[in-house]
Amino acid sequence: MSRKSRKSPQEKKRLSYLKDRRNFYGENDKSSRKNIPRNRKLKHRAARHRANQAVYTAGQAPDGLEEDAFTRRLSGRRPASLWRKQADAPLSEVVEYRLRRRVARGNAGPGQAEERIRRIRRRLG
């Protein structure tokens, strides 16, 4: 059985910057628990609605065009999705973004923020 070597605080921080993830979508991270299922449900509901409309309109078409129009309508291009799941971002990217945003808003000096960003990148190796 091999023993794991102890990590130094610097190594722990480096791994944290690389592996820890943060919600970068712009909403409260706790709300994703409800928003993701709701958005998926609405997307699937719209797909069912399109399929039902195709079945309904195929039933009203003349006999010769029914099957062809029906298959074309169902296999047609779906509209662009308004919502997509987004993966969380690594902690290092989130911290860099926040530092740059502080400078842009005038809440921090550019030199101080750039020094902190250099320090983060140096820790990442």
GROMACS elastic network, one bead per residue, 0.5 to 0.9 nm:
[ bonds ]
;  ai    aj funct       b0    kb
    4     7     6  0.88893   500
    7    10     6  0.79814   500
    7    11     6  0.58632   500
    7    12     6  0.62235   500
    8    11     6  0.51577   500
    8    12     6  0.62451   500
    8    13     6  0.86949   500
    9    12     6  0.50005   500
    9    13     6  0.61940   500
    9    14     6  0.86416   500
   10    13     6  0.51565   500
   10    14     6  0.62223   500
   10    15     6  0.86787   500
   10   123     6  0.78783   500
   11    14     6  0.50558   500
   11    15     6  0.61666   500
   11    16     6  0.84748   500
   11   123     6  0.85799   500
   12    15     6  0.52010   500
   12    16     6  0.60718   500
   12    17     6  0.87428   500
   13    17     6  0.62565   500
   13    18     6  0.86904   500
   13   123     6  0.80179   500
   14    17     6  0.52455   500
   14    18     6  0.64084   500
   14    19     6  0.86670   500
   14   120     6  0.85026   500
   14   123     6  0.57521   500
   14   124     6  0.56191   500
   14   125     6  0.82895   500
   15    18     6  0.50615   500
   15    19     6  0.57858   500
   15    20     6  0.77758   500
   15   124     6  0.80968   500
   16    19     6  0.53065   500
   16    20     6  0.51765   500
   16    21     6  0.87269   500
   16    90     6  0.88632   500
   16    91     6  0.73315   500
   16    92     6  0.84793   500
   17    20     6  0.60452   500
   17    21     6  0.83902   500
   17    90     6  0.67024   500
   17    91     6  0.50432   500
   17    93     6  0.84127   500
   17    95     6  0.89770   500
   17   120     6  0.81326   500
   17   123     6  0.85674   500
   17   124     6  0.73400   500
   18    21     6  0.82025   500
   18    90     6  0.60043   500
   18    91     6  0.66628   500
   18    92     6  0.65964   500
   18   124     6  0.73335   500
   19    90     6  0.63670   500
   19    91     6  0.73897   500
   20    89     6  0.83820   500
   20    90     6  0.58487   500
   20    91     6  0.55163   500
   20    92     6  0.85130   500
   21    24     6  0.88957   500
   21    87     6  0.89112   500
   21    88     6  0.55680   500
   21    89     6  0.52977   500
   21    91     6  0.52944   500
   21    92     6  0.87843   500
   21    94     6  0.86561   500
   22    29     6  0.82337   500
   22    88     6  0.52726   500
   22    89     6  0.54206   500
   22    90     6  0.63451   500
   22    91     6  0.59825   500
   22    94     6  0.71006   500
   23    26     6  0.72745   500
   23    27     6  0.77333   500
   23    28     6  0.78757   500
   23    29     6  0.57659   500
   23    86     6  0.87325   500
   23    87     6  0.77434   500
   23    89     6  0.64949   500
   23    94     6  0.87796   500
   24    27     6  0.78029   500
   24    29     6  0.86317   500
   24    86     6  0.82476   500
   24    87     6  0.80772   500
   24    88     6  0.58468   500
   24    89     6  0.60031   500
   24    94     6  0.72549   500
   25    28     6  0.85616   500
   25    29     6  0.85010   500
   25    86     6  0.68464   500
   25    87     6  0.83713   500
   25    88     6  0.76393   500
   25    89     6  0.89744   500
   26    29     6  0.84336   500
   27    30     6  0.85029   500
   27    31     6  0.72256   500
   27    32     6  0.78240   500
   28    31     6  0.54046   500
   28    32     6  0.71663   500
   29    32     6  0.56086   500
   29    33     6  0.79180   500
   30    33     6  0.59712   500
   30    34     6  0.81030   500
   31    34     6  0.55659   500
   31    35     6  0.60305   500
   31    36     6  0.84990   500
   32    36     6  0.55441   500
   32    37     6  0.83510   500
   33    36     6  0.62709   500
   33    37     6  0.73481   500
   34    37     6  0.58766   500
   34    38     6  0.63142   500
   34    39     6  0.87856   500
   35    38     6  0.50845   500
   35    39     6  0.59916   500
   35    40     6  0.85200   500
   36    39     6  0.52856   500
   36    40     6  0.61930   500
   36    41     6  0.85468   500
   36    84     6  0.89909   500
   36    85     6  0.73526   500
   37    40     6  0.51553   500
   37    41     6  0.60360   500
   37    42     6  0.86848   500
   38    41     6  0.50520   500
   38    42     6  0.62768   500
   38    43     6  0.86865   500
   39    42     6  0.51470   500
   39    43     6  0.61853   500
   39    44     6  0.86790   500
   39    83     6  0.71475   500
   39    84     6  0.85660   500
   40    43     6  0.51150   500
   40    44     6  0.62144   500
   40    45     6  0.84922   500
   40    83     6  0.86110   500
   40    84     6  0.88427   500
   41    44     6  0.52818   500
   41    45     6  0.60440   500
   41    46     6  0.86732   500
   42    46     6  0.62003   500
   42    47     6  0.87139   500
   43    46     6  0.52549   500
   43    47     6  0.64831   500
   43    48     6  0.89096   500
   43    81     6  0.78405   500
   43    82     6  0.88114   500
   43    83     6  0.83749   500
   44    47     6  0.50205   500
   44    48     6  0.63025   500
   44    49     6  0.86101   500
   45    48     6  0.51335   500
   45    49     6  0.61755   500
   45    50     6  0.87357   500
   46    50     6  0.62587   500
   46    51     6  0.87014   500
   47    50     6  0.51734   500
   47    51     6  0.63265   500
   47    52     6  0.86962   500
   47    78     6  0.82705   500
   48    51     6  0.50765   500
   48    52     6  0.61294   500
   48    53     6  0.85732   500
   49    52     6  0.51086   500
   49    53     6  0.61409   500
   49    54     6  0.86427   500
   50    53     6  0.51176   500
   50    54     6  0.62597   500
   50    55     6  0.87715   500
   50    73     6  0.88366   500
   50    74     6  0.78975   500
   51    54     6  0.51132   500
   51    55     6  0.63464   500
   51    56     6  0.86915   500
   51    73     6  0.82807   500
   51    74     6  0.62795   500
   52    55     6  0.50946   500
   52    56     6  0.61496   500
   52    57     6  0.86596   500
   53    56     6  0.50151   500
   53    57     6  0.61023   500
   53    58     6  0.84283   500
   54    57     6  0.52748   500
   54    58     6  0.59967   500
   54    59     6  0.86272   500
   54    69     6  0.86160   500
   54    70     6  0.61813   500
   54    71     6  0.87077   500
   54    73     6  0.60798   500
   54    74     6  0.65423   500
   55    58     6  0.51521   500
   55    59     6  0.63515   500
   55    70     6  0.68281   500
   55    74     6  0.86821   500
   56    59     6  0.53046   500
   56    60     6  0.68510   500
   57    60     6  0.52196   500
   57    61     6  0.64796   500
   57    66     6  0.87942   500
   57    70     6  0.80270   500
   58    61     6  0.52684   500
   58    62     6  0.84534   500
   58    65     6  0.82961   500
   58    66     6  0.53069   500
   58    67     6  0.73699   500
   58    69     6  0.68166   500
   58    70     6  0.54887   500
   58    73     6  0.89711   500
   59    62     6  0.83594   500
   59    63     6  0.88693   500
   59    66     6  0.71135   500
   59    70     6  0.89198   500
   60    63     6  0.88542   500
   60    66     6  0.82040   500
   61    64     6  0.82987   500
   61    65     6  0.65746   500
   61    66     6  0.56450   500
   61    69     6  0.84356   500
   62    65     6  0.58063   500
   62    66     6  0.63004   500
   63    66     6  0.55123   500
   63    67     6  0.82620   500
   64    67     6  0.76182   500
   64    68     6  0.82369   500
   65    68     6  0.56120   500
   65    69     6  0.58352   500
   65    70     6  0.82520   500
   66    69     6  0.54547   500
   66    70     6  0.59531   500
   66    71     6  0.86742   500
   67    70     6  0.50545   500
   67    71     6  0.61924   500
   67    72     6  0.85384   500
   68    71     6  0.54181   500
   68    72     6  0.61748   500
   68    73     6  0.85667   500
   69    72     6  0.51113   500
   69    73     6  0.59895   500
   69    74     6  0.86058   500
   70    73     6  0.51853   500
   70    74     6  0.62592   500
   70    75     6  0.86088   500
   71    74     6  0.52217   500
   71    75     6  0.60165   500
   71    76     6  0.82797   500
   72    75     6  0.52568   500
   72    76     6  0.57702   500
   73    76     6  0.51597   500
   73    77     6  0.85373   500
   74    77     6  0.84700   500
   75    78     6  0.84050   500
   77    80     6  0.88589   500
   78    81     6  0.83084   500
   79    82     6  0.87989   500
   80    83     6  0.89125   500
   81    84     6  0.70315   500
   86    89     6  0.89594   500
   89    92     6  0.83095   500
   89    93     6  0.66380   500
   89    94     6  0.66914   500
   90    93     6  0.55971   500
   90    94     6  0.66193   500
   90    95     6  0.89471   500
   91    94     6  0.51335   500
   91    95     6  0.61645   500
   91    96     6  0.86289   500
   92    95     6  0.52564   500
   92    96     6  0.62187   500
   92    97     6  0.86372   500
   92   120     6  0.70275   500
   92   121     6  0.81824   500
   92   124     6  0.85589   500
   93    96     6  0.51772   500
   93    97     6  0.61242   500
   93    98     6  0.86471   500
   94    97     6  0.51221   500
   94    98     6  0.62092   500
   94    99     6  0.86816   500
   95    98     6  0.51467   500
   95    99     6  0.62135   500
   95   100     6  0.87002   500
   95   117     6  0.82866   500
   95   120     6  0.87212   500
   96    99     6  0.51699   500
   96   100     6  0.62543   500
   96   101     6  0.85918   500
   96   113     6  0.85800   500
   96   116     6  0.83988   500
   96   117     6  0.60057   500
   96   120     6  0.81388   500
   97   100     6  0.52185   500
   97   101     6  0.61124   500
   97   102     6  0.87001   500
   98   101     6  0.50032   500
   98   102     6  0.62271   500
   98   103     6  0.88066   500
   99   102     6  0.52020   500
   99   103     6  0.65903   500
   99   104     6  0.88797   500
   99   108     6  0.80478   500
   99   113     6  0.57171   500
   99   114     6  0.81910   500
   99   116     6  0.80863   500
   99   117     6  0.76455   500
  100   103     6  0.51973   500
  100   104     6  0.63000   500
  100   105     6  0.87360   500
  100   108     6  0.88804   500
  100   110     6  0.81318   500
  100   113     6  0.68665   500
  100   114     6  0.81992   500
  100   117     6  0.88366   500
  101   105     6  0.61517   500
  101   106     6  0.85287   500
  101   107     6  0.85665   500
  101   108     6  0.89986   500
  102   105     6  0.52076   500
  102   106     6  0.61379   500
  102   107     6  0.50276   500
  102   108     6  0.55004   500
  102   109     6  0.82831   500
  102   110     6  0.88202   500
  102   113     6  0.81886   500
  103   106     6  0.50291   500
  103   107     6  0.58740   500
  103   109     6  0.59745   500
  103   110     6  0.56613   500
  103   113     6  0.70920   500
  104   107     6  0.77121   500
  104   108     6  0.83208   500
  104   110     6  0.86286   500
  105   108     6  0.79168   500
  106   109     6  0.72056   500
  106   110     6  0.88119   500
  108   111     6  0.86567   500
  108   112     6  0.72341   500
  108   113     6  0.69623   500
  109   112     6  0.54704   500
  109   113     6  0.64119   500
  109   114     6  0.87504   500
  110   113     6  0.52208   500
  110   114     6  0.60619   500
  110   115     6  0.85577   500
  111   114     6  0.52141   500
  111   115     6  0.61692   500
  111   116     6  0.87179   500
  112   115     6  0.51986   500
  112   116     6  0.63781   500
  112   117     6  0.87684   500
  113   116     6  0.51424   500
  113   117     6  0.62184   500
  113   118     6  0.86559   500
  114   117     6  0.50203   500
  114   118     6  0.61274   500
  114   119     6  0.85528   500
  115   118     6  0.51059   500
  115   119     6  0.62016   500
  115   120     6  0.87429   500
  116   120     6  0.62826   500
  116   121     6  0.87292   500
  117   120     6  0.50928   500
  117   121     6  0.62660   500
  117   122     6  0.85584   500
  118   121     6  0.51382   500
  118   122     6  0.60361   500
  118   123     6  0.86075   500
  119   122     6  0.50526   500
  119   123     6  0.62362   500
  119   124     6  0.87627   500
  120   123     6  0.51840   500
  120   124     6  0.64385   500
  121   124     6  0.51190   500
  121   125     6  0.67442   500
  122   125     6  0.53942   500
